């Protein structure tokens, strides 16, 4: 099983000290339903290992080959009171798969929920998951501690797939 170690998760979280942080309001206007912090991590010599592990997981899990490498992942931080209401990731019509990683598990509530079918993903540090971008999902409100995760989006041009799959 492909996963990130505790040390790798901490190393990813520490990137937050070296790059610009933005509030979710930079991207979305509805801050009563969307409230968290985000850092964009780009592929370079220091981050290549993260991208390689994510891409290997995706191909292992789905059997779909990646033909165009990812070049950005998003580091998310939810503090007490932060959340992201039920939504779909459909900002771009070419976006078809999401990949995420739970970077810590020492917070209260803040469950990551997928819908149709309903599924609560376990809070397991280093665990990767993937789902179709049009599947509804949400992050429940954090009641104590901080929730750290990374998410990335695969588009049609990233993948070697048949048109019938889309």
Rosetta constraint file for C-alpha pairs under 8 A:
AtomPair CA 2 CA 53 HARMONIC 7.43 0.50
AtomPair CA 2 CA 56 HARMONIC 7.85 0.50
AtomPair CA 2 CA 57 HARMONIC 5.84 0.50
AtomPair CA 2 CA 128 HARMONIC 7.69 0.50
AtomPair CA 3 CA 53 HARMONIC 7.82 0.50
AtomPair CA 3 CA 57 HARMONIC 7.91 0.50
AtomPair CA 3 CA 126 HARMONIC 5.30 0.50
AtomPair CA 3 CA 127 HARMONIC 5.32 0.50
AtomPair CA 3 CA 128 HARMONIC 6.17 0.50
AtomPair CA 4 CA 8 HARMONIC 5.80 0.50
AtomPair CA 4 CA 9 HARMONIC 6.26 0.50
AtomPair CA 4 CA 125 HARMONIC 7.71 0.50
AtomPair CA 4 CA 126 HARMONIC 4.23 0.50
AtomPair CA 4 CA 127 HARMONIC 6.69 0.50
AtomPair CA 4 CA 128 HARMONIC 7.95 0.50
AtomPair CA 5 CA 9 HARMONIC 6.20 0.50
AtomPair CA 5 CA 125 HARMONIC 7.83 0.50
AtomPair CA 5 CA 126 HARMONIC 5.81 0.50
AtomPair CA 6 CA 10 HARMONIC 6.26 0.50
AtomPair CA 6 CA 103 HARMONIC 7.93 0.50
AtomPair CA 6 CA 125 HARMONIC 6.87 0.50
AtomPair CA 6 CA 126 HARMONIC 6.65 0.50
AtomPair CA 7 CA 11 HARMONIC 6.12 0.50
AtomPair CA 8 CA 12 HARMONIC 6.26 0.50
AtomPair CA 9 CA 13 HARMONIC 6.28 0.50
AtomPair CA 9 CA 103 HARMONIC 5.10 0.50
AtomPair CA 9 CA 104 HARMONIC 7.31 0.50
AtomPair CA 9 CA 125 HARMONIC 7.52 0.50
AtomPair CA 9 CA 126 HARMONIC 6.34 0.50
AtomPair CA 10 CA 14 HARMONIC 6.13 0.50
AtomPair CA 10 CA 103 HARMONIC 7.41 0.50
AtomPair CA 11 CA 15 HARMONIC 6.73 0.50
AtomPair CA 12 CA 16 HARMONIC 7.70 0.50
AtomPair CA 13 CA 75 HARMONIC 7.65 0.50
AtomPair CA 13 CA 103 HARMONIC 7.53 0.50
AtomPair CA 13 CA 148 HARMONIC 7.22 0.50
AtomPair CA 14 CA 18 HARMONIC 7.56 0.50
AtomPair CA 15 CA 19 HARMONIC 6.58 0.50
AtomPair CA 15 CA 41 HARMONIC 7.94 0.50
AtomPair CA 16 CA 20 HARMONIC 7.51 0.50
AtomPair CA 16 CA 21 HARMONIC 7.17 0.50
AtomPair CA 16 CA 39 HARMONIC 6.58 0.50
AtomPair CA 16 CA 75 HARMONIC 7.80 0.50
AtomPair CA 19 CA 39 HARMONIC 6.79 0.50
AtomPair CA 19 CA 40 HARMONIC 7.73 0.50
AtomPair CA 19 CA 41 HARMONIC 7.90 0.50
AtomPair CA 20 CA 39 HARMONIC 6.18 0.50
AtomPair CA 20 CA 40 HARMONIC 7.75 0.50
AtomPair CA 21 CA 37 HARMONIC 6.72 0.50
AtomPair CA 21 CA 38 HARMONIC 5.80 0.50
AtomPair CA 21 CA 39 HARMONIC 4.94 0.50
AtomPair CA 21 CA 40 HARMONIC 7.98 0.50
AtomPair CA 22 CA 26 HARMONIC 6.54 0.50
AtomPair CA 22 CA 37 HARMONIC 5.73 0.50
AtomPair CA 22 CA 38 HARMONIC 5.31 0.50
AtomPair CA 22 CA 39 HARMONIC 6.35 0.50
AtomPair CA 23 CA 27 HARMONIC 7.88 0.50
AtomPair CA 23 CA 35 HARMONIC 7.43 0.50
AtomPair CA 23 CA 36 HARMONIC 6.06 0.50
AtomPair CA 23 CA 37 HARMONIC 4.49 0.50
AtomPair CA 23 CA 38 HARMONIC 6.15 0.50
AtomPair CA 24 CA 28 HARMONIC 5.95 0.50
AtomPair CA 24 CA 31 HARMONIC 7.61 0.50
AtomPair CA 24 CA 34 HARMONIC 6.79 0.50
AtomPair CA 24 CA 35 HARMONIC 5.79 0.50
AtomPair CA 24 CA 36 HARMONIC 5.44 0.50
AtomPair CA 24 CA 37 HARMONIC 5.69 0.50
AtomPair CA 24 CA 38 HARMONIC 6.65 0.50
AtomPair CA 25 CA 29 HARMONIC 5.35 0.50
AtomPair CA 25 CA 30 HARMONIC 7.25 0.50
AtomPair CA 25 CA 31 HARMONIC 6.15 0.50
AtomPair CA 25 CA 34 HARMONIC 7.67 0.50
AtomPair CA 25 CA 35 HARMONIC 7.24 0.50
AtomPair CA 28 CA 34 HARMONIC 7.29 0.50
AtomPair CA 30 CA 34 HARMONIC 6.02 0.50
AtomPair CA 31 CA 35 HARMONIC 5.41 0.50
AtomPair CA 33 CA 83 HARMONIC 6.80 0.50
AtomPair CA 33 CA 84 HARMONIC 5.81 0.50
AtomPair CA 33 CA 85 HARMONIC 5.28 0.50
AtomPair CA 34 CA 82 HARMONIC 7.51 0.50
AtomPair CA 34 CA 83 HARMONIC 5.83 0.50
AtomPair CA 34 CA 84 HARMONIC 4.45 0.50
AtomPair CA 34 CA 85 HARMONIC 6.30 0.50
AtomPair CA 35 CA 78 HARMONIC 7.50 0.50
AtomPair CA 35 CA 82 HARMONIC 5.00 0.50
AtomPair CA 35 CA 83 HARMONIC 5.40 0.50
AtomPair CA 35 CA 84 HARMONIC 6.24 0.50
AtomPair CA 36 CA 76 HARMONIC 6.90 0.50
AtomPair CA 36 CA 77 HARMONIC 5.87 0.50
AtomPair CA 36 CA 78 HARMONIC 4.88 0.50
AtomPair CA 36 CA 79 HARMONIC 7.09 0.50
AtomPair CA 36 CA 82 HARMONIC 5.64 0.50
AtomPair CA 36 CA 83 HARMONIC 6.64 0.50
AtomPair CA 36 CA 84 HARMONIC 7.64 0.50
AtomPair CA 37 CA 76 HARMONIC 5.70 0.50
AtomPair CA 37 CA 77 HARMONIC 5.10 0.50
AtomPair CA 37 CA 78 HARMONIC 6.48 0.50
AtomPair CA 38 CA 74 HARMONIC 6.38 0.50
AtomPair CA 38 CA 75 HARMONIC 5.47 0.50
AtomPair CA 38 CA 76 HARMONIC 4.64 0.50
AtomPair CA 38 CA 77 HARMONIC 6.40 0.50
AtomPair CA 39 CA 74 HARMONIC 5.77 0.50
AtomPair CA 39 CA 75 HARMONIC 5.05 0.50
AtomPair CA 39 CA 76 HARMONIC 6.70 0.50
AtomPair CA 40 CA 72 HARMONIC 6.59 0.50
AtomPair CA 40 CA 73 HARMONIC 6.00 0.50
AtomPair CA 40 CA 74 HARMONIC 4.78 0.50
AtomPair CA 40 CA 75 HARMONIC 6.29 0.50
AtomPair CA 41 CA 47 HARMONIC 7.74 0.50
AtomPair CA 41 CA 72 HARMONIC 5.62 0.50
AtomPair CA 41 CA 73 HARMONIC 5.27 0.50
AtomPair CA 41 CA 74 HARMONIC 6.03 0.50
AtomPair CA 41 CA 75 HARMONIC 7.01 0.50
AtomPair CA 42 CA 47 HARMONIC 7.24 0.50
AtomPair CA 42 CA 71 HARMONIC 5.65 0.50
AtomPair CA 42 CA 72 HARMONIC 4.54 0.50
AtomPair CA 42 CA 73 HARMONIC 6.56 0.50
AtomPair CA 43 CA 47 HARMONIC 5.54 0.50
AtomPair CA 43 CA 48 HARMONIC 5.60 0.50
AtomPair CA 43 CA 51 HARMONIC 6.99 0.50
AtomPair CA 43 CA 70 HARMONIC 7.58 0.50
AtomPair CA 43 CA 71 HARMONIC 5.04 0.50
AtomPair CA 43 CA 72 HARMONIC 6.16 0.50
AtomPair CA 44 CA 48 HARMONIC 5.61 0.50
AtomPair CA 47 CA 51 HARMONIC 6.88 0.50
AtomPair CA 48 CA 52 HARMONIC 6.13 0.50
AtomPair CA 49 CA 53 HARMONIC 6.20 0.50
AtomPair CA 50 CA 54 HARMONIC 6.29 0.50
AtomPair CA 51 CA 55 HARMONIC 6.05 0.50
AtomPair CA 51 CA 70 HARMONIC 6.92 0.50
AtomPair CA 51 CA 71 HARMONIC 7.97 0.50
AtomPair CA 52 CA 56 HARMONIC 6.03 0.50
AtomPair CA 53 CA 57 HARMONIC 6.12 0.50
AtomPair CA 54 CA 58 HARMONIC 6.27 0.50
AtomPair CA 54 CA 99 HARMONIC 7.44 0.50
AtomPair CA 54 CA 128 HARMONIC 7.76 0.50
AtomPair CA 55 CA 59 HARMONIC 6.34 0.50
AtomPair CA 55 CA 66 HARMONIC 7.10 0.50
AtomPair CA 55 CA 69 HARMONIC 7.87 0.50
AtomPair CA 55 CA 70 HARMONIC 7.94 0.50
AtomPair CA 56 CA 60 HARMONIC 6.07 0.50
AtomPair CA 57 CA 61 HARMONIC 5.91 0.50
AtomPair CA 57 CA 128 HARMONIC 7.49 0.50
AtomPair CA 58 CA 62 HARMONIC 5.93 0.50
AtomPair CA 58 CA 63 HARMONIC 7.58 0.50
AtomPair CA 58 CA 64 HARMONIC 7.35 0.50
AtomPair CA 58 CA 99 HARMONIC 7.40 0.50
AtomPair CA 58 CA 130 HARMONIC 7.13 0.50
AtomPair CA 59 CA 63 HARMONIC 4.86 0.50
AtomPair CA 59 CA 64 HARMONIC 5.05 0.50
AtomPair CA 59 CA 65 HARMONIC 5.45 0.50
AtomPair CA 59 CA 66 HARMONIC 7.07 0.50
AtomPair CA 60 CA 64 HARMONIC 7.87 0.50
AtomPair CA 64 CA 159 HARMONIC 6.90 0.50
AtomPair CA 64 CA 160 HARMONIC 6.48 0.50
AtomPair CA 64 CA 161 HARMONIC 6.77 0.50
AtomPair CA 65 CA 159 HARMONIC 5.99 0.50
AtomPair CA 65 CA 160 HARMONIC 5.41 0.50
AtomPair CA 65 CA 161 HARMONIC 7.73 0.50
AtomPair CA 66 CA 158 HARMONIC 5.67 0.50
AtomPair CA 66 CA 159 HARMONIC 4.62 0.50
AtomPair CA 66 CA 160 HARMONIC 6.00 0.50
AtomPair CA 67 CA 157 HARMONIC 7.73 0.50
AtomPair CA 67 CA 158 HARMONIC 5.51 0.50
AtomPair CA 67 CA 159 HARMONIC 5.38 0.50
AtomPair CA 67 CA 160 HARMONIC 5.82 0.50
AtomPair CA 68 CA 157 HARMONIC 6.77 0.50
AtomPair CA 68 CA 158 HARMONIC 4.38 0.50
AtomPair CA 68 CA 159 HARMONIC 6.75 0.50
AtomPair CA 69 CA 158 HARMONIC 6.45 0.50
AtomPair CA 70 CA 154 HARMONIC 7.38 0.50
AtomPair CA 70 CA 158 HARMONIC 7.29 0.50
AtomPair CA 72 CA 152 HARMONIC 7.01 0.50
AtomPair CA 73 CA 150 HARMONIC 6.67 0.50
AtomPair CA 73 CA 151 HARMONIC 5.94 0.50
AtomPair CA 73 CA 152 HARMONIC 4.75 0.50
AtomPair CA 73 CA 153 HARMONIC 7.71 0.50
AtomPair CA 74 CA 150 HARMONIC 5.37 0.50
AtomPair CA 74 CA 151 HARMONIC 5.29 0.50
AtomPair CA 74 CA 152 HARMONIC 6.15 0.50
AtomPair CA 75 CA 148 HARMONIC 7.30 0.50
AtomPair CA 75 CA 149 HARMONIC 5.91 0.50
AtomPair CA 75 CA 150 HARMONIC 4.44 0.50
AtomPair CA 75 CA 151 HARMONIC 6.71 0.50
AtomPair CA 76 CA 147 HARMONIC 7.89 0.50
AtomPair CA 76 CA 148 HARMONIC 5.67 0.50
AtomPair CA 76 CA 149 HARMONIC 5.24 0.50
AtomPair CA 76 CA 150 HARMONIC 5.82 0.50
AtomPair CA 76 CA 151 HARMONIC 7.64 0.50
AtomPair CA 77 CA 146 HARMONIC 6.75 0.50
AtomPair CA 77 CA 147 HARMONIC 5.61 0.50
AtomPair CA 77 CA 148 HARMONIC 4.71 0.50
AtomPair CA 77 CA 149 HARMONIC 6.75 0.50
AtomPair CA 78 CA 82 HARMONIC 5.26 0.50
AtomPair CA 78 CA 83 HARMONIC 6.80 0.50
AtomPair CA 78 CA 142 HARMONIC 6.88 0.50
AtomPair CA 78 CA 146 HARMONIC 5.55 0.50
AtomPair CA 78 CA 147 HARMONIC 4.98 0.50
AtomPair CA 78 CA 148 HARMONIC 6.60 0.50
AtomPair CA 79 CA 142 HARMONIC 6.36 0.50
AtomPair CA 79 CA 144 HARMONIC 7.69 0.50
AtomPair CA 79 CA 145 HARMONIC 6.44 0.50
AtomPair CA 79 CA 146 HARMONIC 4.59 0.50
AtomPair CA 79 CA 147 HARMONIC 6.56 0.50
AtomPair CA 80 CA 141 HARMONIC 7.41 0.50
AtomPair CA 80 CA 142 HARMONIC 4.81 0.50
AtomPair CA 80 CA 143 HARMONIC 5.14 0.50
AtomPair CA 80 CA 144 HARMONIC 5.33 0.50
AtomPair CA 80 CA 145 HARMONIC 6.09 0.50
AtomPair CA 80 CA 146 HARMONIC 6.47 0.50
AtomPair CA 81 CA 141 HARMONIC 5.64 0.50
AtomPair CA 81 CA 142 HARMONIC 5.30 0.50
AtomPair CA 81 CA 143 HARMONIC 6.03 0.50
AtomPair CA 82 CA 141 HARMONIC 5.40 0.50
AtomPair CA 82 CA 142 HARMONIC 5.73 0.50
AtomPair CA 83 CA 110 HARMONIC 7.19 0.50
AtomPair CA 83 CA 138 HARMONIC 7.91 0.50
AtomPair CA 83 CA 139 HARMONIC 5.47 0.50
AtomPair CA 83 CA 140 HARMONIC 5.35 0.50
AtomPair CA 83 CA 141 HARMONIC 4.46 0.50
AtomPair CA 83 CA 142 HARMONIC 6.65 0.50
AtomPair CA 84 CA 138 HARMONIC 5.56 0.50
AtomPair CA 84 CA 139 HARMONIC 4.97 0.50
AtomPair CA 84 CA 140 HARMONIC 6.60 0.50
AtomPair CA 84 CA 141 HARMONIC 7.59 0.50
AtomPair CA 85 CA 137 HARMONIC 7.87 0.50
AtomPair CA 85 CA 138 HARMONIC 5.13 0.50
AtomPair CA 85 CA 139 HARMONIC 6.42 0.50
AtomPair CA 85 CA 140 HARMONIC 7.05 0.50
AtomPair CA 86 CA 136 HARMONIC 6.21 0.50
AtomPair CA 86 CA 137 HARMONIC 5.21 0.50
AtomPair CA 86 CA 138 HARMONIC 4.40 0.50
AtomPair CA 86 CA 139 HARMONIC 7.60 0.50
AtomPair CA 87 CA 136 HARMONIC 5.21 0.50
AtomPair CA 87 CA 137 HARMONIC 5.64 0.50
AtomPair CA 87 CA 138 HARMONIC 6.38 0.50
AtomPair CA 88 CA 133 HARMONIC 6.37 0.50
AtomPair CA 88 CA 134 HARMONIC 5.12 0.50
AtomPair CA 88 CA 135 HARMONIC 5.84 0.50
AtomPair CA 88 CA 136 HARMONIC 4.78 0.50
AtomPair CA 88 CA 137 HARMONIC 6.47 0.50
AtomPair CA 89 CA 95 HARMONIC 7.74 0.50
AtomPair CA 89 CA 133 HARMONIC 5.14 0.50
AtomPair CA 89 CA 134 HARMONIC 5.90 0.50
AtomPair CA 89 CA 135 HARMONIC 7.84 0.50
AtomPair CA 90 CA 95 HARMONIC 6.78 0.50
AtomPair CA 90 CA 133 HARMONIC 6.67 0.50
AtomPair CA 90 CA 134 HARMONIC 6.26 0.50
AtomPair CA 91 CA 95 HARMONIC 7.75 0.50
AtomPair CA 94 CA 155 HARMONIC 5.11 0.50
AtomPair CA 94 CA 156 HARMONIC 5.39 0.50
AtomPair CA 94 CA 157 HARMONIC 7.76 0.50
AtomPair CA 95 CA 133 HARMONIC 6.56 0.50
AtomPair CA 95 CA 153 HARMONIC 6.57 0.50
AtomPair CA 95 CA 154 HARMONIC 5.85 0.50
AtomPair CA 95 CA 155 HARMONIC 4.15 0.50
AtomPair CA 95 CA 156 HARMONIC 6.41 0.50
AtomPair CA 96 CA 132 HARMONIC 5.70 0.50
AtomPair CA 96 CA 133 HARMONIC 5.00 0.50
AtomPair CA 96 CA 134 HARMONIC 7.16 0.50
AtomPair CA 96 CA 153 HARMONIC 7.51 0.50
AtomPair CA 96 CA 154 HARMONIC 6.05 0.50
AtomPair CA 96 CA 155 HARMONIC 5.48 0.50
AtomPair CA 96 CA 156 HARMONIC 6.50 0.50
AtomPair CA 96 CA 166 HARMONIC 7.66 0.50
AtomPair CA 97 CA 130 HARMONIC 6.95 0.50
AtomPair CA 97 CA 131 HARMONIC 5.78 0.50
AtomPair CA 97 CA 132 HARMONIC 4.44 0.50
AtomPair CA 97 CA 133 HARMONIC 4.81 0.50
AtomPair CA 97 CA 153 HARMONIC 5.88 0.50
AtomPair CA 97 CA 154 HARMONIC 5.04 0.50
AtomPair CA 97 CA 155 HARMONIC 6.88 0.50
AtomPair CA 98 CA 130 HARMONIC 5.48 0.50
AtomPair CA 98 CA 131 HARMONIC 5.50 0.50
AtomPair CA 98 CA 132 HARMONIC 6.12 0.50
AtomPair CA 98 CA 133 HARMONIC 5.57 0.50
AtomPair CA 98 CA 151 HARMONIC 6.86 0.50
AtomPair CA 98 CA 152 HARMONIC 5.74 0.50
AtomPair CA 98 CA 153 HARMONIC 4.64 0.50
AtomPair CA 98 CA 154 HARMONIC 6.12 0.50
AtomPair CA 99 CA 128 HARMONIC 7.10 0.50
AtomPair CA 99 CA 129 HARMONIC 5.73 0.50
AtomPair CA 99 CA 130 HARMONIC 4.36 0.50
AtomPair CA 99 CA 131 HARMONIC 6.80 0.50
AtomPair CA 99 CA 151 HARMONIC 5.61 0.50
AtomPair CA 99 CA 152 HARMONIC 5.34 0.50
AtomPair CA 99 CA 153 HARMONIC 6.44 0.50
AtomPair CA 99 CA 154 HARMONIC 7.83 0.50
AtomPair CA 100 CA 128 HARMONIC 5.60 0.50
AtomPair CA 100 CA 129 HARMONIC 5.37 0.50
AtomPair CA 100 CA 130 HARMONIC 6.30 0.50
AtomPair CA 100 CA 149 HARMONIC 6.98 0.50
AtomPair CA 100 CA 150 HARMONIC 5.43 0.50
AtomPair CA 100 CA 151 HARMONIC 4.26 0.50
AtomPair CA 100 CA 152 HARMONIC 6.45 0.50
AtomPair CA 101 CA 125 HARMONIC 7.94 0.50
AtomPair CA 101 CA 126 HARMONIC 6.15 0.50
AtomPair CA 101 CA 127 HARMONIC 5.62 0.50
AtomPair CA 101 CA 128 HARMONIC 4.43 0.50
AtomPair CA 101 CA 129 HARMONIC 6.45 0.50
AtomPair CA 101 CA 149 HARMONIC 5.46 0.50
AtomPair CA 101 CA 150 HARMONIC 5.25 0.50
AtomPair CA 101 CA 151 HARMONIC 6.61 0.50
AtomPair CA 102 CA 123 HARMONIC 6.77 0.50
AtomPair CA 102 CA 124 HARMONIC 6.43 0.50
AtomPair CA 102 CA 125 HARMONIC 5.31 0.50
AtomPair CA 102 CA 126 HARMONIC 5.54 0.50
AtomPair CA 102 CA 127 HARMONIC 5.69 0.50
AtomPair CA 102 CA 128 HARMONIC 6.74 0.50
AtomPair CA 102 CA 148 HARMONIC 6.62 0.50
AtomPair CA 102 CA 149 HARMONIC 4.73 0.50
AtomPair CA 102 CA 150 HARMONIC 6.94 0.50
AtomPair CA 103 CA 124 HARMONIC 7.97 0.50
AtomPair CA 103 CA 125 HARMONIC 5.04 0.50
AtomPair CA 103 CA 126 HARMONIC 5.44 0.50
AtomPair CA 103 CA 127 HARMONIC 7.77 0.50
AtomPair CA 103 CA 147 HARMONIC 7.79 0.50
AtomPair CA 103 CA 148 HARMONIC 5.29 0.50
AtomPair CA 103 CA 149 HARMONIC 4.99 0.50
AtomPair CA 103 CA 150 HARMONIC 7.37 0.50
AtomPair CA 104 CA 123 HARMONIC 7.58 0.50
AtomPair CA 104 CA 124 HARMONIC 7.08 0.50
AtomPair CA 104 CA 125 HARMONIC 4.66 0.50
AtomPair CA 104 CA 126 HARMONIC 7.31 0.50
AtomPair CA 104 CA 147 HARMONIC 6.56 0.50
AtomPair CA 104 CA 148 HARMONIC 5.92 0.50
AtomPair CA 104 CA 149 HARMONIC 7.43 0.50
AtomPair CA 105 CA 123 HARMONIC 5.38 0.50
AtomPair CA 105 CA 124 HARMONIC 5.94 0.50
AtomPair CA 105 CA 125 HARMONIC 5.60 0.50
AtomPair CA 105 CA 147 HARMONIC 7.29 0.50
AtomPair CA 106 CA 145 HARMONIC 6.84 0.50
AtomPair CA 106 CA 146 HARMONIC 7.52 0.50
AtomPair CA 106 CA 147 HARMONIC 7.71 0.50
AtomPair CA 107 CA 142 HARMONIC 7.28 0.50
AtomPair CA 107 CA 143 HARMONIC 7.77 0.50
AtomPair CA 107 CA 144 HARMONIC 5.64 0.50
AtomPair CA 107 CA 145 HARMONIC 4.48 0.50
AtomPair CA 107 CA 146 HARMONIC 5.59 0.50
AtomPair CA 107 CA 147 HARMONIC 6.14 0.50
AtomPair CA 108 CA 142 HARMONIC 6.05 0.50
AtomPair CA 108 CA 143 HARMONIC 5.54 0.50
AtomPair CA 108 CA 144 HARMONIC 4.99 0.50
AtomPair CA 108 CA 145 HARMONIC 6.44 0.50
AtomPair CA 109 CA 140 HARMONIC 6.74 0.50
AtomPair CA 109 CA 141 HARMONIC 6.56 0.50
AtomPair CA 109 CA 142 HARMONIC 5.32 0.50
AtomPair CA 109 CA 143 HARMONIC 5.99 0.50
AtomPair CA 109 CA 144 HARMONIC 7.55 0.50
AtomPair CA 110 CA 139 HARMONIC 5.63 0.50
AtomPair CA 110 CA 140 HARMONIC 4.39 0.50
AtomPair CA 110 CA 141 HARMONIC 4.99 0.50
AtomPair CA 110 CA 142 HARMONIC 4.44 0.50
AtomPair CA 110 CA 143 HARMONIC 7.33 0.50
AtomPair CA 110 CA 147 HARMONIC 7.10 0.50
AtomPair CA 111 CA 120 HARMONIC 6.72 0.50
AtomPair CA 111 CA 121 HARMONIC 7.21 0.50
AtomPair CA 111 CA 122 HARMONIC 7.91 0.50
AtomPair CA 111 CA 123 HARMONIC 7.52 0.50
AtomPair CA 111 CA 139 HARMONIC 5.60 0.50
AtomPair CA 111 CA 140 HARMONIC 5.26 0.50
AtomPair CA 111 CA 141 HARMONIC 7.81 0.50
AtomPair CA 112 CA 120 HARMONIC 5.93 0.50
AtomPair CA 112 CA 121 HARMONIC 5.70 0.50
AtomPair CA 112 CA 122 HARMONIC 7.94 0.50
AtomPair CA 112 CA 137 HARMONIC 7.23 0.50
AtomPair CA 112 CA 138 HARMONIC 5.81 0.50
AtomPair CA 112 CA 139 HARMONIC 4.64 0.50
AtomPair CA 112 CA 140 HARMONIC 6.63 0.50
AtomPair CA 113 CA 118 HARMONIC 7.16 0.50
AtomPair CA 113 CA 119 HARMONIC 5.73 0.50
AtomPair CA 113 CA 120 HARMONIC 4.51 0.50
AtomPair CA 113 CA 121 HARMONIC 6.23 0.50
AtomPair CA 113 CA 137 HARMONIC 5.40 0.50
AtomPair CA 113 CA 138 HARMONIC 5.38 0.50
AtomPair CA 113 CA 139 HARMONIC 6.44 0.50
AtomPair CA 113 CA 140 HARMONIC 7.79 0.50
AtomPair CA 114 CA 118 HARMONIC 5.55 0.50
AtomPair CA 114 CA 119 HARMONIC 5.05 0.50
AtomPair CA 114 CA 120 HARMONIC 6.30 0.50
AtomPair CA 114 CA 121 HARMONIC 7.57 0.50
AtomPair CA 114 CA 135 HARMONIC 7.12 0.50
AtomPair CA 114 CA 136 HARMONIC 6.04 0.50
AtomPair CA 114 CA 137 HARMONIC 4.37 0.50
AtomPair CA 114 CA 138 HARMONIC 6.83 0.50
AtomPair CA 115 CA 119 HARMONIC 6.27 0.50
AtomPair CA 115 CA 135 HARMONIC 6.61 0.50
AtomPair CA 115 CA 136 HARMONIC 5.29 0.50
AtomPair CA 115 CA 137 HARMONIC 5.88 0.50
AtomPair CA 116 CA 135 HARMONIC 7.07 0.50
AtomPair CA 116 CA 136 HARMONIC 7.26 0.50
AtomPair CA 131 CA 135 HARMONIC 7.10 0.50
AtomPair CA 133 CA 153 HARMONIC 7.86 0.50
AtomPair CA 142 CA 146 HARMONIC 7.16 0.50
AtomPair CA 142 CA 147 HARMONIC 7.42 0.50
AtomPair CA 154 CA 158 HARMONIC 6.04 0.50
AtomPair CA 154 CA 159 HARMONIC 7.51 0.50
AtomPair CA 155 CA 159 HARMONIC 7.05 0.50
AtomPair CA 156 CA 161 HARMONIC 7.95 0.50
AtomPair CA 161 CA 165 HARMONIC 6.73 0.50
AtomPair CA 162 CA 166 HARMONIC 7.46 0.50
